[in-house]
């Protein structure tokens, strides 16, 4: 790959759009990570105090985990479809 190819690739709008998406998704991932840690702590406390999990949080945490997986696939260039931020 020579310098001309690099210049051509840098000028492609797709590269800059992907960078913008990656920056937004990185921030979204950090927020989701905090939410998931909060759910983990809440589920642990619920199990400890009332001896059962909070079922409402089960499906929500499954959705968050799937969203985190999709973000990581996109950020690591293993998926070209951008997950909804």
Buried (B, 14 or more C-beta within 10 A) or exposed (E): EEEEEEEEEEEEEEEEEBEEBBEEBEEBBEEBEEBBEEBEEBBEEBEEEEEEBBEEBEEBBEEBEEBBEBBBBBBEEEBEEBBEE
